[in-house]
């Protein structure tokens, strides 16, 4: 089994469970439990976790406890199964003398690789485990092993979408040539959040994340649609036969990216009706929903029915109104074709999802942030 980018402890939006846990943190924990359930059902000989077990270097106590209990459950259910866990860029502290929390799981018999690359020789299979590192080791297999597997957390420049790699940087960069110098039976990659086949013949794959925990869920949805991937999941691969299956996991909740509304010269009342008509077609309650207004003037946004917008936000776990003005340079999220997200996209996405005080106007907050960005871009920089 190959899984990656679990991001336990990930928090988003200001909704809490009855137990006082951030709702998205609870969602990701449930998804991880489902991934362990699926792994136990399939009874693999080897489980590879290709980095970013946690979302932060110092995860919360509930996130650590949940991970410990799930790994213990996996080891108790499959005592002969070997588990190899490598550190991703979200797991590793900046200071080398600071200990990595992943070492805790070695107490359960998990092979933890965090500081530097290490080869782990098991019966029939040799695994070269490469965590997120600035120094890439020699990517060679063990000639004495029946099967050779590489597990690595990092970026393939020029292959992954630039909007993702620019927003979430890993220290490890590896080329296709690096990955294909040795004759690997399987290459398990981590860091990119969408399932992707890099080379079918050489069995080089990103398993993707198990939930929408990346810098832009909308960008991930766009990439999944573009590559016909049916969501998040984990990989089952048979080294002997080459049989390869991507098992999708049931989503913790729906992410719904609605068709954009062309808003140029539309009065506020017409835009309000168009938003209402779109939302009438989808399940809003408890889900994460985005509506994009294309080419809408700032004063029109201020005149929209904000009472209705607040009601949409109350019903949904998160309702995002993405108001794009005519003078904004759009380069792509889910609604564009084949282009990358601009700095404006990334800043807008961060401002629309970061926690703020409940009595603040979210639209005004985002609008002010983008105003500052435009001011900064207008500053003349001396040669």
C-alpha positions as CSV (number, residue, x, y, z in Angstrom):
1,X,0.0,0.0,0.0
2,X,1.2,3.5,-0.9
3,X,-0.4,6.5,0.8
4,X,0.9,10.0,1.5
5,X,0.1,13.6,2.7
6,X,-2.2,12.7,5.5
7,X,-1.8,16.2,7.1
8,X,-3.3,15.2,10.5
9,X,-4.0,18.3,12.5
10,X,-5.0,20.4,9.5
11,X,-7.4,23.2,10.5
12,X,-9.6,25.3,8.3
13,X,-12.5,27.7,8.9
14,X,-14.0,28.5,12.3
15,X,-16.4,25.7,12.8
16,X,-16.0,23.3,15.7
17,X,-17.4,19.9,16.5
18,X,-19.5,19.4,19.7
19,X,-16.2,18.2,21.3
20,X,-14.6,21.5,20.5
21,X,-12.3,20.2,17.7
22,X,-11.9,22.2,14.5
23,X,-14.4,20.5,12.1
24,X,-11.9,20.2,9.2
25,X,-9.3,18.7,11.6
26,X,-11.9,16.1,12.7
27,X,-12.8,15.5,9.0
28,X,-9.1,14.7,8.2
29,X,-8.8,12.4,11.2
30,X,-11.9,10.5,10.0
31,X,-10.5,10.1,6.5
32,X,-7.2,8.7,8.0
33,X,-9.2,6.2,10.0
34,X,-11.0,5.2,6.8
35,X,-7.6,4.8,5.0
36,X,-6.4,2.5,7.8
37,X,-9.7,0.5,7.6
38,X,-9.1,0.0,3.9
39,X,-5.5,-1.0,4.4
40,X,-6.4,-3.6,7.0
41,X,-9.1,-5.0,4.7
42,X,-6.5,-5.4,1.9
43,X,-3.9,-7.0,4.2
44,X,-0.7,-5.8,2.4
45,X,2.8,-7.0,3.2
46,X,4.2,-3.5,3.1
47,X,2.8,-0.1,3.8
48,X,4.6,3.0,2.6
49,X,3.7,6.5,3.9
50,X,5.5,9.0,1.7
51,X,5.6,12.0,4.0
52,X,3.5,14.7,5.6
53,X,1.9,12.6,8.3
54,X,1.1,15.9,10.1
55,X,0.3,19.3,8.8
56,X,2.6,21.1,11.2
57,X,6.0,20.4,12.8
58,X,4.4,20.7,16.2
59,X,1.0,19.0,15.9
60,X,-1.7,19.2,18.5
61,X,-2.0,16.5,21.2
62,X,-5.3,15.2,19.7
63,X,-3.6,14.8,16.3
64,X,-0.6,12.9,17.8
65,X,-2.8,10.7,19.9
66,X,-5.1,9.9,16.9
67,X,-2.1,8.9,14.7
68,X,-0.6,6.8,17.5
69,X,-3.9,4.9,18.1
70,X,-4.4,4.3,14.3
71,X,-0.9,3.0,13.8
72,X,-1.3,0.7,16.8
73,X,-4.6,-0.6,15.4
74,X,-2.9,-1.3,12.1
75,X,0.0,-3.1,13.7
76,X,-2.3,-5.2,15.9
77,X,-4.5,-6.1,13.0
78,X,-1.6,-6.9,10.6
79,X,1.4,-7.9,12.9
80,X,3.5,-9.2,10.0
81,X,3.0,-6.1,7.8
82,X,6.0,-3.8,7.6
83,X,5.3,0.0,7.8
84,X,7.8,2.6,6.5
85,X,7.1,6.2,7.3
86,X,9.2,9.0,5.9
87,X,9.2,12.7,6.8
88,X,7.8,15.3,4.5
89,X,8.4,19.1,4.5
90,X,5.5,19.6,6.9
91,X,6.9,17.1,9.4
92,X,10.5,18.3,9.7
93,X,11.6,21.1,12.1
94,X,13.9,23.7,10.7
95,X,16.5,23.3,13.4
96,X,18.4,19.9,13.0
97,X,18.8,19.6,16.8
98,X,15.1,19.7,17.3
99,X,13.6,16.2,17.5
100,X,11.0,15.1,15.0
101,X,7.7,13.9,16.4
102,X,7.6,11.0,13.9
103,X,10.2,9.1,16.0
104,X,7.4,8.4,18.5
105,X,5.9,5.8,16.1
106,X,9.1,3.7,16.2
107,X,7.9,2.5,19.5
108,X,5.1,0.7,17.6
109,X,7.6,-1.0,15.3
110,X,7.2,1.5,12.4
111,X,10.4,2.2,10.4
112,X,10.7,5.9,10.7
113,X,13.1,7.8,8.3
114,X,13.3,11.5,9.1
115,X,16.8,13.0,9.2
116,X,18.5,11.5,6.1
117,X,17.9,8.8,3.5
118,X,18.1,5.2,4.7
119,X,17.9,1.8,3.0
120,X,15.6,-0.7,4.7
121,X,16.2,-4.4,3.7
122,X,13.2,-6.6,4.3
123,X,12.6,-10.2,3.2
124,X,12.3,-10.1,-0.6
125,X,12.2,-6.3,-0.9
126,X,14.7,-3.5,-0.3
127,X,13.3,0.0,0.2
128,X,15.3,3.1,-0.2
129,X,13.5,5.7,1.9
130,X,14.2,9.4,1.1
131,X,12.6,12.0,3.3
132,X,12.4,15.7,2.4
133,X,16.0,16.7,2.2
134,X,18.2,19.3,0.5
135,X,20.8,16.6,-0.4
136,X,19.6,13.9,-2.7
137,X,21.3,10.6,-2.1
138,X,22.3,8.2,-4.9
139,X,19.1,6.6,-6.1
140,X,20.2,3.1,-6.6
141,X,18.7,-0.2,-5.6
142,X,20.1,-3.3,-3.8
143,X,21.2,-5.8,-6.5
144,X,20.8,-8.6,-4.0
145,X,17.1,-7.9,-3.4
146,X,14.3,-9.6,-5.3
147,X,12.4,-6.3,-5.5
148,X,13.6,-2.8,-5.1
149,X,11.3,0.1,-4.1
150,X,12.0,3.8,-3.7
151,X,9.8,6.0,-1.5
152,X,10.6,9.7,-1.7
153,X,9.0,13.0,-0.7
154,X,9.6,15.8,-3.2
155,X,9.0,17.7,-6.3
156,X,9.6,16.9,-10.0
157,X,10.2,20.3,-11.6
158,X,8.3,20.8,-14.8
159,X,5.9,17.9,-14.1
160,X,3.8,19.1,-11.3
161,X,1.5,22.2,-11.6
162,X,3.5,25.4,-10.8
163,X,0.6,26.8,-8.7
164,X,1.0,23.9,-6.3
165,X,4.8,23.8,-6.1
166,X,5.1,27.6,-5.6
167,X,2.5,27.6,-2.8
168,X,3.9,24.5,-0.9
169,X,7.6,24.0,-1.4
170,X,9.5,20.8,-0.6
171,X,13.3,20.9,-0.3
172,X,13.8,17.7,-2.4
173,X,13.8,18.2,-6.1
174,X,14.2,15.1,-8.3
175,X,14.1,14.7,-12.1
176,X,12.6,12.0,-14.2
177,X,16.1,11.0,-15.1
178,X,17.0,10.6,-11.4
179,X,14.0,8.4,-10.9
180,X,14.7,6.2,-13.9
181,X,18.5,5.6,-13.6
182,X,17.9,2.5,-11.5
183,X,15.5,-0.3,-12.3
184,X,12.9,0.2,-9.6
185,X,10.0,-2.2,-9.2
186,X,8.0,0.6,-7.7
187,X,8.5,4.3,-6.9
188,X,6.2,5.8,-4.2
189,X,6.2,9.6,-4.3
190,X,4.7,12.1,-1.8
191,X,4.1,15.8,-1.7
192,X,1.7,16.4,-4.6
193,X,-1.9,16.1,-3.4
194,X,-3.5,14.7,-6.6
195,X,-3.1,11.0,-7.6
196,X,-0.8,11.0,-10.7
197,X,0.9,8.4,-12.8
198,X,4.4,9.7,-13.7
199,X,5.5,6.6,-15.6
200,X,3.2,3.6,-16.0
201,X,5.9,1.3,-17.4
202,X,8.3,2.0,-14.5
203,X,5.6,2.2,-11.9
204,X,6.3,5.7,-10.7
205,X,3.3,7.3,-8.9
206,X,2.1,10.0,-6.6
207,X,-0.6,8.6,-4.4
208,X,-1.9,12.1,-3.6
209,X,-3.4,13.3,-0.3
210,X,-6.2,11.5,1.4
211,X,-8.2,14.8,1.9
212,X,-8.3,18.3,0.6
213,X,-5.6,19.8,2.7
214,X,-3.4,21.6,0.2
215,X,-2.9,25.3,-0.6
216,X,-6.0,25.3,-2.9
217,X,-8.7,22.7,-2.8
218,X,-10.2,24.3,-5.9
219,X,-6.9,23.9,-7.8
220,X,-6.9,20.2,-6.8
221,X,-10.5,19.7,-7.9
222,X,-9.5,21.3,-11.3
223,X,-6.5,18.9,-11.7
224,X,-8.6,15.9,-10.7
225,X,-11.2,16.8,-13.4
226,X,-8.5,17.5,-15.9
227,X,-6.8,14.1,-15.3
228,X,-10.1,12.2,-14.7
229,X,-9.1,11.3,-11.1
230,X,-12.2,10.4,-9.0
231,X,-11.1,12.0,-5.8
232,X,-8.7,11.2,-3.0
233,X,-7.4,7.7,-2.1
234,X,-4.6,5.2,-1.6
235,X,-2.7,2.9,-3.9
236,X,-2.5,-0.9,-3.8
237,X,0.3,-2.3,-6.0
238,X,1.4,-5.9,-6.5
239,X,5.2,-6.1,-7.0
240,X,5.0,-9.6,-8.5
241,X,2.2,-9.1,-11.0
242,X,2.4,-5.3,-11.5
243,X,-1.3,-5.1,-10.8
244,X,-2.1,-1.5,-9.7
245,X,-5.3,-0.2,-8.1
246,X,-6.2,3.3,-6.9
247,X,-8.7,3.0,-4.1
248,X,-10.8,6.1,-3.6
249,X,-11.8,7.0,-0.1
250,X,-15.2,8.4,0.7
251,X,-14.8,12.2,1.1
252,X,-15.3,13.6,4.5
253,X,-17.6,16.2,3.0
254,X,-18.3,17.6,-0.5
255,X,-16.3,20.4,-2.1
256,X,-18.6,22.0,-4.7
257,X,-17.1,24.4,-7.3
258,X,-20.1,25.9,-9.1
259,X,-20.0,27.3,-12.7
260,X,-18.9,30.9,-12.8
261,X,-21.4,33.7,-13.1
262,X,-20.6,36.3,-15.9
263,X,-21.3,39.4,-14.0
264,X,-20.2,42.3,-16.2
265,X,-22.8,45.1,-16.2
266,X,-25.3,43.0,-14.2
267,X,-27.1,44.8,-11.5
268,X,-26.8,43.5,-7.9
269,X,-30.3,42.1,-7.8
270,X,-29.7,40.0,-10.9
271,X,-26.4,38.6,-9.4
272,X,-28.3,37.8,-6.2
273,X,-30.8,35.8,-8.2
274,X,-28.1,34.0,-10.2
275,X,-26.3,33.0,-7.0
276,X,-29.6,31.8,-5.4
277,X,-30.4,29.7,-8.5
278,X,-27.0,28.0,-8.5
279,X,-27.1,27.2,-4.8
280,X,-30.7,25.8,-5.2
281,X,-29.2,23.0,-7.3
282,X,-26.6,21.7,-4.8
283,X,-26.6,20.4,-1.2
284,X,-25.3,23.4,0.7
285,X,-25.8,22.1,4.3
286,X,-22.4,21.2,5.9
287,X,-20.5,21.3,2.6
288,X,-17.8,23.6,1.2
289,X,-19.1,25.6,-1.8
290,X,-17.6,28.2,-4.0
291,X,-19.4,30.7,-6.4
292,X,-17.2,32.8,-8.8
293,X,-18.4,36.1,-10.0
294,X,-16.6,37.0,-13.2
295,X,-15.9,40.6,-14.1
296,X,-17.8,42.2,-11.3
297,X,-17.2,45.8,-10.2
298,X,-16.3,46.5,-6.5
299,X,-19.3,48.7,-5.8
300,X,-21.6,46.0,-7.2
301,X,-20.2,43.5,-4.7
302,X,-20.9,45.9,-1.8
303,X,-24.6,46.2,-2.9
304,X,-25.2,42.5,-3.0
305,X,-27.7,40.9,-0.5
306,X,-25.2,40.3,2.3
307,X,-27.9,39.0,4.6
308,X,-28.5,36.1,2.1
309,X,-24.7,35.6,1.8
310,X,-24.5,35.2,5.6
311,X,-27.3,32.7,5.5
312,X,-25.5,30.6,2.9
313,X,-22.4,30.8,5.1
314,X,-24.4,29.7,8.1
315,X,-25.8,26.6,6.3
316,X,-22.5,25.5,4.6
317,X,-19.4,24.5,6.5
318,X,-17.9,27.2,4.3
319,X,-19.3,29.4,1.5
320,X,-16.9,31.3,-0.6
321,X,-17.9,34.1,-2.9
322,X,-15.0,34.7,-5.2
323,X,-15.7,38.2,-6.7
324,X,-13.2,38.8,-9.6
325,X,-13.0,42.3,-10.9
326,X,-12.5,43.1,-14.6
327,X,-9.0,44.6,-14.1
328,X,-7.7,41.5,-12.2
329,X,-5.4,39.3,-14.2
330,X,-6.8,35.8,-14.1
331,X,-4.5,32.8,-14.7
332,X,-6.3,29.8,-13.5
333,X,-7.9,27.8,-10.8
334,X,-10.7,25.5,-11.5
335,X,-12.4,27.7,-14.1
336,X,-9.6,28.4,-16.5
337,X,-7.9,26.2,-19.0
338,X,-4.4,25.0,-18.8
339,X,-2.9,28.0,-17.0
340,X,-1.4,28.4,-13.5
341,X,-2.8,30.3,-10.5
342,X,-1.6,33.9,-10.2
343,X,-0.3,35.6,-7.1
344,X,-3.7,37.3,-6.9
345,X,-5.4,33.8,-6.8
346,X,-3.1,32.5,-4.1
347,X,-3.5,35.6,-1.9
348,X,-7.3,35.6,-2.4
349,X,-7.5,31.9,-1.4
350,X,-5.4,32.5,1.7
351,X,-7.5,35.5,2.8
352,X,-10.8,33.7,2.2
353,X,-9.9,30.7,4.3
354,X,-7.9,32.2,7.2
355,X,-9.6,32.5,10.6
356,X,-10.9,36.0,11.3
357,X,-13.2,37.5,14.0
358,X,-16.8,36.5,13.5
359,X,-18.1,40.1,13.3
360,X,-15.7,41.1,10.5
361,X,-17.0,41.4,6.9
362,X,-15.1,38.7,5.0
363,X,-15.7,40.3,1.6
364,X,-14.3,43.6,2.8
365,X,-11.3,41.9,4.4
366,X,-10.4,40.1,1.2
367,X,-11.0,43.2,-0.9
368,X,-8.7,45.2,1.3
369,X,-5.9,42.6,1.1
370,X,-6.1,42.5,-2.7
371,X,-6.1,46.3,-2.7
372,X,-2.7,46.3,-0.8
373,X,-1.4,43.7,-3.2
374,X,-2.2,45.9,-6.2
375,X,-0.5,48.9,-4.4
376,X,2.6,46.8,-3.9
377,X,2.7,45.6,-7.5
378,X,2.4,49.3,-8.6
379,X,5.6,50.3,-6.8
380,X,8.4,51.1,-9.1
381,X,11.5,49.1,-8.2
382,X,14.8,50.8,-9.0
383,X,17.3,48.9,-11.2
